[in-house]
Amino acid sequence: MSASLNWEKKDSALYFQGTLDRETLLPAWQQRKVLLADIDIIDISALEHIDSTGLALFVHLKAEMEAQNRQFIIQGASERFQTLITLYDLDEIMNIA
């Protein structure tokens, strides 16, 4: 069975679920501008797996939002995702709740 990534927007939050890796990233990447519209929170608590590709996506989304003078908070980060952030020395720039 192949992994999948799903998302849903509710109010000012974007919820991801499933697997966020190099195999599932492309649809989210292609729709990133629509996904970021009116978003203040990205909830990743329902992600079963996230790798460095997923981390790169969030770093890029953060840069795009800052270019628009906007910010978002990532909530529901797993211990594994927190470890990736630390390993890549991104603790100071990632806004994790």
N, C-alpha and C positions, 0 to 999 in steps of 0.2 A: 504494500500500500504506500502510495507516495504522499509526502508531507504537503500540507497546504497552509496558506496564510489567509486569514479572514479579518475584516475590520468593519466597524460600524461607528457612525457618528451619532452622538446624542448631545443635544445642546452644544456646549462649547468643549466637549470631550470626544476624543477619538480612541476607540477601544480595539486593540489588536488581540487576536487569538490564533493559536496553532503554532506553526514553526516559522521563524524568520531567519533565513539563511540564504546562501547564494542561489539555491534552487528555487526559492519562493519569492525572492525580492523584487523581481522585475515588474509585476503588475502594480505594486505599491509605488515603486520608483516612477513609473510612467504616469501615475495619477497623483503624485505628491502635491502639486499645486492645488488641486481640488480638495485633497485630504486636509491640507493645512488651513483652508479657508475657515475663518471664525473659530479656530481651535486655540484653547488655552491649556488643555491637559491632554496628555497622551498616556493612556492606561495600558500597561503591558503585563498586568497580573495574570492574564489568561494565556500568555505565550508559554508553550511547553518547552520550547528550545529557541535560543537566540545565539548566534555566533558573531564573530568580529565583523561580518558583512552587515548584520543588523545594527551593530554599534556604529559602523560607518554611516549607515542611513540616518541614524539619529543625530550624529555630528553634522551631517550635511543639512538636515532639516533645521537644526538649531541655527546654522549659518544663514540659511534662507530667511528664517524668521527674524533674525537680528538685522538683516539687510532691510527689512520692512519695519524696523523699530518695534518689533513684537517679540514676545517671549512665550515659552510654554514650559510646563512642568511635566516630567515623566514620573508617573506613579506606578507602584506595584512592581518595582524592579526586583528580580530574583537575586539571590546571593551570587549566582554565576555571572549575571550581567554586571553586578557591582564589581566583581573580581575583574572582568574584562575592562571596565572603566579604569580601575586602579592599575592594571598591567600596562595599559596604554597611556598612563599618566594624564587622564582626562578628568580627574576628580574636581578640579577647580572650574572647568568650563561646562560640565554637564549639570543640568538643573534637575536633580533627582529628589523626589519627595519621599 
